Amino acid sequence: MLWIKEHTPFRKDSKTAQKFSDNLSHSRERLETLKAQLETAKVEAVKEFPQEQELAEKTERLGELNALLDVGKSDKVMMDEEPDEK
């Protein structure tokens, strides 16, 4: 029975306890860092994007250009195709 008690996962081991303590401290520090980053992100998310209007205009123009390019593609495909002669 003595052997079983000494080798169970629940025995007190100073190295294991120290590792646990170090890991806990590191995890707490990491948690505080993440909380600070979250608060910063919340503030940044509310701020207005300075180039928002410019982005909207350029996105709209890009859509128009893509539509024109797509129209050109379908016309070209139709002109390149020759009817099958039998």
C-alpha positions in Angstrom: 0.0 0.0 0.0 2.8 2.4 0.7 4.1 2.0 -2.8 0.7 2.9 -4.3 0.4 6.1 -2.2 3.8 7.3 -3.2 3.2 6.8 -6.9 -0.3 8.1 -7.3 -0.8 11.3 -9.3 -2.0 13.0 -6.1 1.2 12.9 -4.2 2.8 16.1 -3.2 5.8 16.8 -5.4 7.6 20.1 -5.1 8.6 20.3 -8.8 5.0 19.7 -9.9 3.7 22.2 -7.5 6.3 24.8 -8.7 5.4 24.1 -12.3 1.7 24.5 -11.5 2.4 27.8 -9.7 4.5 29.1 -12.6 1.9 28.1 -15.1 -0.9 29.7 -13.1 1.1 33.0 -12.8 1.8 33.0 -16.5 -1.8 32.3 -17.3 -3.0 35.2 -15.1 -0.5 37.6 -16.8 -1.7 36.4 -20.2 -5.3 36.9 -19.2 -4.6 40.5 -18.1 -2.8 41.2 -21.4 -5.8 39.8 -23.3 -8.3 41.8 -21.3 -6.3 45.0 -22.1 -6.1 44.0 -25.8 -9.9 43.4 -25.8 -10.6 46.9 -24.3 -8.3 48.5 -26.9 -10.0 46.6 -29.7 -13.5 47.7 -28.5 -12.3 51.3 -28.6 -10.8 50.9 -32.1 -13.9 49.2 -33.4 -16.1 52.1 -32.6 -13.8 54.7 -34.3 -14.8 55.8 -37.7 -12.7 54.6 -40.6 -11.1 57.7 -42.1 -11.1 56.5 -45.7 -14.6 54.9 -45.5 -16.1 57.1 -48.2 -13.1 56.6 -50.5 -13.3 52.8 -50.0 -17.0 52.8 -50.8 -16.5 54.8 -54.0 -13.7 52.6 -55.2 -15.5 49.4 -54.3 -18.5 50.6 -56.4 -16.3 51.5 -59.3 -14.6 48.1 -59.1 -18.0 46.5 -59.3 -18.8 48.5 -62.4 -15.5 47.7 -64.1 -16.0 44.0 -63.3 -19.5 44.1 -64.8 -18.1 45.7 -68.0 -15.3 43.1 -68.2 -17.8 40.3 -67.8 -20.0 41.7 -70.6 -17.0 41.8 -72.9 -16.1 38.2 -72.0 -19.5 36.9 -73.0 -19.5 38.8 -76.3 -16.0 37.5 -77.1 -17.0 33.9 -76.3 -20.0 34.2 -78.6 -17.9 35.6 -81.4 -15.2 33.0 -81.0 -17.7 30.1 -81.3 -18.4 28.9 -84.7 -21.6 27.0 -85.5 -21.1 23.3 -86.0 -21.3 22.5 -89.7 -22.6 19.0 -90.6 
